[in-house]
Amino acid sequence: MQKVTCDMAMSIDGYVAGLHQSLDAPFGEGVGQRLHRWMFDEPEAHREVLDAINSAGAYIMGRNMFGPGRGDWDLNWTGWWGEEPPYHAPVFVLTHYPREPLAMKGGTTFTFVTEGIEAAMALAREAAGDRHVAVAGGAQTVNQYLAAGLIDELRLHVAPVILGRGERLFEGVGDTDLEPVGAPSGTGLVTHLTYRVVR
């Protein structure tokens, strides 16, 4: 059965990005790769987790995750990931500014959705077929989907880092119960936690 998942790398104090995202600081000031070192330094140790992240049939992300721009589009900007993004599936980008779909190498097509989170979810569900839909981020986007009760499984990847400020997960999501699924796993760089979102 199709489900909606969400994977988020976060600090122990609940932040998934720093403040003031820019071209030079994609994850915000002072963050760099601190929350994601496990992905790059120990990929084989976390192969099962990474494969699960990359197994969705469609993805949803906020505009801030797609790029640093605000306002009207810079049509030369095609994302942080180069010519072949890692998704290899349809990606629906939430935005207030229309833009034509952007087809990239490897099967990723970015579709820009101006009608809100429910519209993006409907498009992603249809595109994913029998596979699951992943809400990829950032914090504001995930919080909106949690508040709307539209995420089934939340997978947190907690780095042993305290950021102290930034973009925080769980802001404004309301009273939500999480049911642990399986046992925590990980290494010194990260602890993987999986929860079923109970409605």
Backbone as CSV, one residue per row, in Angstrom:
resi,resn,N_x,N_y,N_z,CA_x,CA_y,CA_z,C_x,C_y,C_z
1,MET,0.837,-1.185,0.000,0.000,0.000,0.000,0.883,1.249,0.000
2,GLN,0.528,2.223,-0.810,1.309,3.450,-0.899,1.296,4.194,0.431
3,LYS,2.455,4.705,0.846,2.523,5.506,2.054,3.359,6.742,1.790
4,VAL,3.254,7.700,2.696,4.026,8.934,2.604,5.086,8.910,3.696
5,THR,6.334,9.008,3.302,7.451,8.976,4.237,8.152,10.327,4.261
6,CYS,8.967,10.502,5.279,9.783,11.707,5.375,11.075,11.357,6.085
7,ASP,12.202,11.653,5.457,13.520,11.465,6.062,14.125,12.835,6.331
8,MET,14.542,13.074,7.579,15.143,14.356,7.927,16.395,14.145,8.772
9,ALA,17.511,14.716,8.318,18.713,14.790,9.146,18.566,15.990,10.063
10,MET,18.836,15.809,11.344,18.606,16.894,12.288,19.624,16.867,13.414
11,SER,19.749,18.013,14.077,20.601,18.105,15.260,19.841,17.565,16.467
12,ILE,20.559,17.320,17.545,19.925,16.826,18.765,18.885,17.814,19.283
13,ASP,19.107,19.103,19.058,18.139,20.085,19.538,17.066,20.438,18.500
14,GLY,16.922,19.610,17.474,15.754,19.693,16.617,15.852,20.549,15.378
15,TYR,17.042,21.014,15.033,17.193,21.854,13.843,17.634,21.028,12.634
16,VAL,17.068,21.343,11.476,17.410,20.617,10.254,18.201,21.482,9.278
17,ALA,18.348,22.753,9.587,19.156,23.674,8.790,19.457,24.896,9.646
18,GLY,20.469,25.639,9.232,20.792,26.878,9.922,20.020,28.048,9.338
19,LEU,20.303,29.224,9.847,19.681,30.445,9.339,20.432,30.960,8.109
20,HIS,19.757,31.797,7.341,20.372,32.538,6.242,20.954,31.617,5.159
21,GLN,20.113,30.726,4.645,20.536,29.896,3.524,20.954,30.791,2.361
22,SER,22.008,30.376,1.655,22.483,31.133,0.504,23.204,30.187,-0.440
23,LEU,23.635,30.735,-1.565,24.380,29.925,-2.524,25.642,29.359,-1.888
24,ASP,26.290,30.130,-1.034,27.526,29.679,-0.380,27.273,28.824,0.854
25,ALA,26.038,28.864,1.376,25.692,28.085,2.577,24.338,27.408,2.354
26,PRO,24.321,26.324,1.567,23.046,25.680,1.212,22.232,25.212,2.410
27,PHE,22.895,24.814,3.503,22.196,24.354,4.703,22.110,25.445,5.770
28,GLY,22.438,26.681,5.412,22.411,27.781,6.356,23.770,28.013,6.989
29,GLU,23.906,29.163,7.610,25.192,29.540,8.200,25.609,28.594,9.321
30,GLY,26.878,28.192,9.288,27.457,27.400,10.363,27.109,25.925,10.359
31,VAL,26.398,25.457,9.339,25.976,24.054,9.331,26.878,23.203,8.444
32,GLY,27.131,23.648,7.224,27.940,22.855,6.311,27.388,21.447,6.195
33,GLN,28.273,20.450,6.318,27.865,19.048,6.221,27.683,18.399,7.596
34,ARG,27.587,19.194,8.655,27.591,18.639,10.019,26.440,17.674,10.263
35,LEU,25.286,17.912,9.682,24.140,17.028,9.884,24.148,15.835,8.937
36,HIS,24.983,15.894,7.900,24.935,14.879,6.849,26.255,14.142,6.656
37,ARG,27.187,14.311,7.594,28.494,13.660,7.431,28.375,12.169,7.236
38,TRP,27.421,11.558,7.932,27.245,10.108,7.839,26.964,9.662,6.406
39,MET,26.278,10.488,5.639,25.970,10.133,4.244,27.223,10.078,3.385
40,PHE,28.154,10.989,3.658,29.317,11.144,2.794,30.549,10.420,3.322
41,ASP,30.693,10.353,4.645,31.880,9.725,5.230,31.720,8.227,5.446
42,GLU,30.474,7.769,5.629,30.229,6.353,5.936,29.072,5.785,5.106
43,PRO,29.036,6.008,3.800,27.851,5.578,3.042,27.567,4.084,3.130
44,GLU,28.590,3.267,3.145,28.333,1.819,3.172,27.769,1.366,4.514
45,ALA,28.152,2.046,5.588,27.623,1.694,6.908,26.135,2.006,7.016
46,HIS,25.653,2.865,6.134,24.253,3.296,6.184,23.526,2.987,4.878
47,ARG,24.013,1.965,4.161,23.486,1.669,2.831,21.990,1.392,2.847
48,GLU,21.513,0.632,3.820,20.087,0.307,3.874,19.242,1.566,4.063
49,VAL,19.705,2.458,4.903,18.984,3.719,5.146,18.994,4.580,3.886
50,LEU,20.147,4.705,3.249,20.246,5.515,2.037,19.405,4.947,0.905
51,ASP,19.391,3.626,0.780,18.553,3.001,-0.252,17.083,3.286,-0.007
52,ALA,16.671,3.282,1.260,15.271,3.589,1.585,14.929,5.030,1.238
53,ILE,15.853,5.952,1.507,15.626,7.358,1.176,15.435,7.531,-0.323
54,ASN,16.208,6.781,-1.097,16.204,6.945,-2.554,15.217,6.043,-3.276
55,SER,14.312,5.391,-2.538,13.425,4.414,-3.175,12.028,4.946,-3.480
56,ALA,11.781,6.210,-3.217,10.436,6.754,-3.434,10.102,6.816,-4.922
57,GLY,8.811,6.767,-5.207,8.343,6.913,-6.579,8.106,8.345,-6.972
58,ALA,8.043,9.251,-5.986,7.905,10.685,-6.230,8.297,11.417,-4.948
59,TYR,8.741,12.658,-5.115,9.210,13.467,-3.995,8.501,14.820,-3.995
60,ILE,8.386,15.399,-2.792,7.876,16.758,-2.631,8.900,17.543,-1.829
61,MET,9.181,18.757,-2.277,10.098,19.615,-1.516,9.643,21.064,-1.602
62,GLY,10.093,21.851,-0.629,9.853,23.279,-0.669,10.844,23.972,-1.582
63,ARG,10.504,25.189,-1.952,11.392,25.941,-2.840,12.769,26.139,-2.224
64,ASN,12.838,26.364,-0.915,14.126,26.594,-0.271,15.045,25.391,-0.374
65,MET,14.477,24.196,-0.498,15.313,23.012,-0.679,15.814,22.912,-2.117
66,PHE,15.026,23.425,-3.054,15.435,23.391,-4.458,16.542,24.396,-4.753
67,GLY,16.517,25.537,-4.088,17.530,26.539,-4.378,17.475,27.713,-3.432
68,PRO,18.464,28.615,-3.515,18.552,29.736,-2.593,17.722,30.951,-3.004
69,GLY,17.175,30.959,-4.196,16.487,32.135,-4.708,15.148,32.388,-4.039
70,ARG,14.737,33.622,-4.040,13.421,34.031,-3.570,12.818,34.919,-4.651
71,GLY,11.511,35.035,-4.679,10.878,35.877,-5.689,10.864,35.205,-7.045
72,ASP,10.911,36.004,-8.110,10.859,35.450,-9.463,12.027,34.498,-9.707
73,TRP,11.800,33.536,-10.581,12.788,32.498,-10.847,13.981,33.019,-11.644
74,ASP,15.153,32.545,-11.306,16.320,32.611,-12.176,16.287,31.317,-12.978
75,LEU,15.916,31.407,-14.245,15.700,30.202,-15.044,16.992,29.449,-15.334
76,ASN,18.127,30.044,-15.026,19.398,29.322,-15.175,19.655,28.382,-14.000
77,TRP,18.900,28.584,-12.903,19.089,27.729,-11.722,18.316,26.428,-11.913
78,THR,19.023,25.300,-11.790,18.391,23.988,-11.988,18.556,23.077,-10.776
79,GLY,18.826,23.665,-9.607,18.971,22.864,-8.393,20.415,22.750,-7.966
80,TRP,20.589,22.209,-6.737,21.921,22.091,-6.143,22.713,20.916,-6.697
81,TRP,22.097,20.020,-7.457,22.633,18.673,-7.649,23.341,18.443,-8.974
82,GLY,23.522,19.449,-9.791,24.164,19.244,-11.081,23.186,18.712,-12.113
83,GLU,23.724,18.173,-13.191,22.896,17.756,-14.319,22.063,16.519,-14.026
84,GLU,22.514,15.691,-13.066,21.777,14.466,-12.742,21.476,14.430,-11.242
85,PRO,20.329,14.965,-10.826,19.955,14.939,-9.408,19.788,13.503,-8.914
86,PRO,19.852,13.289,-7.595,19.837,11.934,-7.054,18.460,11.282,-7.004
87,TYR,17.395,11.987,-7.399,16.047,11.490,-7.156,15.608,10.434,-8.164
88,HIS,15.940,10.608,-9.434,15.575,9.648,-10.479,14.077,9.343,-10.461
89,ALA,13.280,10.369,-10.219,11.828,10.237,-10.106,11.237,11.644,-10.204
90,PRO,9.917,11.756,-10.364,9.303,13.086,-10.367,9.466,13.777,-9.014
91,VAL,9.760,15.078,-9.049,9.890,15.892,-7.846,8.954,17.094,-7.988
92,PHE,8.124,17.318,-6.979,7.166,18.412,-6.994,7.629,19.478,-6.004
93,VAL,7.892,20.667,-6.523,8.468,21.755,-5.748,7.369,22.767,-5.415
94,LEU,7.153,23.004,-4.134,6.167,23.990,-3.693,6.724,25.397,-3.876
95,THR,5.936,26.260,-4.501,6.392,27.616,-4.772,5.196,28.537,-4.967
96,HIS,5.429,29.832,-4.841,4.401,30.827,-5.152,4.583,31.386,-6.561
97,TYR,5.657,30.963,-7.242,5.996,31.531,-8.540,5.980,30.440,-9.615
98,PRO,5.103,30.553,-10.613,5.015,29.518,-11.652,6.329,29.363,-12.413
99,ARG,6.572,28.145,-12.855,7.721,27.841,-13.699,7.402,26.579,-14.476
100,GLU,7.864,26.496,-15.690,7.649,25.298,-16.499,8.417,24.118,-15.908
101,PRO,7.910,22.881,-16.093,8.644,21.705,-15.598,10.070,21.655,-16.138
102,LEU,10.961,21.106,-15.341,12.380,21.059,-15.660,12.837,19.605,-15.666
103,ALA,13.116,19.071,-16.844,13.573,17.684,-16.989,15.093,17.643,-16.908
104,MET,15.603,16.727,-16.067,17.039,16.576,-15.876,17.471,15.168,-16.260
105,LYS,18.771,14.944,-16.302,19.288,13.613,-16.606,18.912,12.630,-15.506
106,GLY,18.797,11.358,-15.861,18.574,10.318,-14.866,17.125,10.117,-14.462
107,GLY,16.192,10.778,-15.151,14.780,10.531,-14.876,14.137,11.473,-13.878
108,THR,14.864,12.497,-13.431,14.278,13.478,-12.510,13.631,14.606,-13.307
109,THR,12.361,14.868,-13.027,11.694,16.051,-13.572,11.136,16.853,-12.416
110,PHE,11.531,18.124,-12.328,11.008,19.025,-11.312,9.753,19.706,-11.854
111,THR,8.642,19.546,-11.132,7.393,20.212,-11.469,7.084,21.207,-10.366
112,PHE,6.781,22.432,-10.738,6.630,23.519,-9.781,5.142,23.752,-9.525
113,VAL,4.752,23.592,-8.258,3.339,23.570,-7.865,3.020,24.829,-7.069
114,THR,2.053,25.606,-7.557,1.680,26.858,-6.894,0.366,26.743,-6.131
115,GLU,-0.282,25.578,-6.166,-1.610,25.442,-5.578,-1.616,24.910,-4.150
116,GLY,-0.441,24.714,-3.532,-0.399,24.324,-2.143,-0.039,22.865,-1.907
117,ILE,0.022,22.494,-0.602,0.544,21.183,-0.234,-0.376,20.045,-0.651
118,GLU,-1.686,20.237,-0.598,-2.601,19.159,-0.984,-2.497,18.871,-2.480
119,ALA,-2.380,19.923,-3.291,-2.246,19.738,-4.733,-0.954,19.000,-5.067
120,ALA,0.142,19.391,-4.399,1.416,18.707,-4.633,1.329,17.246,-4.226
121,MET,0.648,16.957,-3.117,0.510,15.575,-2.674,-0.303,14.752,-3.669
122,ALA,-1.366,15.308,-4.185,-2.184,14.584,-5.157,-1.370,14.256,-6.407
123,LEU,-0.592,15.203,-6.883,0.250,14.964,-8.056,1.313,13.908,-7.765
124,ALA,1.921,13.987,-6.584,2.973,13.036,-6.225,2.415,11.632,-6.069
125,ARG,1.249,11.501,-5.449,0.634,10.176,-5.287,0.365,9.540,-6.643
126,GLU,-0.160,10.330,-7.554,-0.449,9.794,-8.887,0.828,9.389,-9.604
127,ALA,1.854,10.233,-9.503,3.115,9.948,-10.194,3.832,8.742,-9.612
128,ALA,3.688,8.515,-8.303,4.425,7.434,-7.632,3.868,6.053,-7.935
129,GLY,2.602,5.976,-8.332,2.007,4.665,-8.600,1.951,3.821,-7.344
130,ASP,2.534,2.615,-7.394,2.535,1.716,-6.240,3.667,2.003,-5.252
131,ARG,4.574,2.887,-5.615,5.701,3.207,-4.729,5.301,4.322,-3.772
132,HIS,6.130,4.554,-2.761,5.771,5.551,-1.771,6.152,6.958,-2.218
133,VAL,5.547,7.933,-1.561,5.831,9.347,-1.777,6.700,9.816,-0.622
134,ALA,7.734,10.607,-0.918,8.617,11.125,0.122,8.515,12.637,0.188
135,VAL,8.251,13.155,1.384,8.339,14.594,1.628,9.789,14.860,2.016
136,ALA,10.530,15.527,1.122,11.981,15.611,1.263,12.464,16.777,2.124
137,GLY,11.659,17.793,2.326,12.092,18.942,3.124,11.771,20.241,2.423
138,GLY,12.183,21.340,3.005,12.832,21.528,4.269,11.861,21.543,5.445
139,ALA,12.325,22.175,6.534,11.571,22.123,7.781,10.154,22.662,7.641
140,GLN,9.984,23.805,7.005,8.654,24.407,6.878,7.716,23.498,6.106
141,THR,8.225,22.894,5.047,7.407,21.993,4.238,7.001,20.761,5.042
142,VAL,7.948,20.149,5.731,7.647,18.969,6.543,6.648,19.322,7.640
143,ASN,6.849,20.445,8.293,5.938,20.855,9.362,4.511,21.050,8.836
144,GLN,4.373,21.603,7.645,3.041,21.775,7.068,2.370,20.426,6.816
145,TYR,3.128,19.478,6.289,2.551,18.157,6.008,2.240,17.395,7.291
146,LEU,3.082,17.542,8.319,2.771,16.919,9.606,1.515,17.528,10.213
147,ALA,1.404,18.842,10.180,0.234,19.517,10.744,-1.043,19.102,10.029
148,ALA,-0.938,18.817,8.728,-2.101,18.409,7.937,-2.397,16.918,8.064
149,GLY,-1.550,16.179,8.796,-1.762,14.744,8.958,-1.503,13.941,7.703
150,LEU,-0.566,14.400,6.864,-0.348,13.768,5.564,0.936,12.949,5.482
151,ILE,1.642,12.756,6.602,2.838,11.907,6.624,2.537,10.664,7.442
152,ASP,2.861,9.499,6.874,2.618,8.223,7.542,3.816,7.763,8.370
153,GLU,5.021,7.975,7.865,6.219,7.458,8.527,7.299,8.527,8.532
154,LEU,7.818,8.824,9.720,8.849,9.833,9.898,10.148,9.144,10.288
155,ARG,11.193,9.370,9.486,12.492,8.751,9.733,13.503,9.857,10.027
156,LEU,13.937,9.913,11.271,14.852,10.950,11.721,16.266,10.413,11.786
157,HIS,17.221,11.216,11.333,18.631,10.848,11.323,19.352,11.906,12.163
158,VAL,19.561,11.586,13.444,19.970,12.572,14.439,21.489,12.583,14.584
159,ALA,22.095,13.714,14.223,23.543,13.884,14.346,23.874,14.401,15.745
160,PRO,25.015,13.990,16.308,25.404,14.449,17.645,25.958,15.877,17.597
161,VAL,25.055,16.794,17.247,25.407,18.196,17.045,24.324,19.044,17.713
162,ILE,24.718,20.125,18.372,23.769,21.105,18.891,23.974,22.401,18.111
163,LEU,22.960,22.806,17.355,23.077,24.010,16.536,22.638,25.270,17.285
164,GLY,21.660,25.148,18.156,21.230,26.293,18.941,20.254,27.236,18.267
165,ARG,20.232,27.231,16.943,19.297,28.072,16.202,19.219,27.571,14.773
166,GLY,18.193,28.006,14.087,18.036,27.608,12.700,16.599,27.271,12.372
167,GLU,16.432,26.384,11.401,15.111,25.928,10.965,14.767,24.677,11.757
168,ARG,13.723,24.768,12.591,13.421,23.692,13.528,12.275,22.814,13.022
169,LEU,12.457,21.524,13.182,11.389,20.570,12.911,10.362,20.630,14.036
170,PHE,9.115,20.302,13.725,7.988,20.194,14.667,7.404,21.532,15.116
171,GLU,7.815,22.635,14.508,7.213,23.929,14.846,5.796,23.981,14.282
172,GLY,4.808,24.216,15.144,3.442,24.413,14.683,2.725,23.185,14.170
173,VAL,3.203,21.990,14.532,2.549,20.782,14.005,1.390,20.320,14.885
174,GLY,1.242,20.904,16.071,0.143,20.503,16.941,0.460,19.236,17.712
175,ASP,-0.562,18.702,18.343,-0.436,17.504,19.179,-0.350,16.283,18.275
176,THR,0.807,15.638,18.262,1.050,14.516,17.359,1.704,13.376,18.118
177,ASP,1.179,12.163,17.963,1.781,10.986,18.583,2.635,10.250,17.564
178,LEU,3.809,9.811,18.013,4.720,9.044,17.176,4.932,7.678,17.803
179,GLU,4.770,6.625,17.026,4.938,5.252,17.503,6.232,4.687,16.940
180,PRO,7.200,4.316,17.792,8.476,3.795,17.285,8.284,2.550,16.422
181,VAL,9.065,2.476,15.361,9.074,1.320,14.470,10.481,0.741,14.493
182,GLY,10.628,-0.482,14.973,11.944,-1.099,15.052,12.821,-0.440,16.103
183,ALA,14.075,-0.851,16.113,15.039,-0.345,17.094,15.909,0.736,16.460
184,PRO,16.397,1.691,17.261,17.346,2.677,16.721,18.590,1.977,16.178
185,SER,19.224,2.611,15.198,20.472,2.094,14.651,21.372,3.278,14.350
186,GLY,22.621,2.976,13.957,23.507,4.056,13.573,24.942,3.826,13.981
187,THR,25.712,4.917,13.917,27.132,4.905,14.267,27.398,6.145,15.114
188,GLY,28.663,6.453,15.347,28.988,7.645,16.116,28.573,8.940,15.447
189,LEU,28.326,8.903,14.139,27.959,10.121,13.415,26.459,10.369,13.366
190,VAL,25.634,9.351,13.654,24.187,9.515,13.490,23.446,8.398,14.211
191,THR,22.239,8.711,14.664,21.306,7.704,15.164,20.050,7.761,14.306
192,HIS,19.666,6.615,13.743,18.484,6.527,12.884,17.284,6.095,13.719
193,LEU,16.208,6.873,13.658,14.980,6.594,14.398,13.810,6.611,13.422
194,THR,12.951,5.608,13.496,11.779,5.547,12.620,10.517,5.549,13.459
195,TYR,9.549,6.377,13.057,8.275,6.487,13.777,7.110,6.406,12.811
196,ARG,6.064,5.741,13.249,4.775,5.805,12.563,4.021,6.991,13.142
197,VAL,3.483,7.830,12.278,2.703,8.978,12.743,1.284,8.508,13.033
198,VAL,0.887,8.613,14.296,-0.420,8.112,14.744,-1.439,9.247,14.662
199,ARG,-2.535,8.980,13.970,-3.572,10.003,13.822,-4.764,9.658,14.680
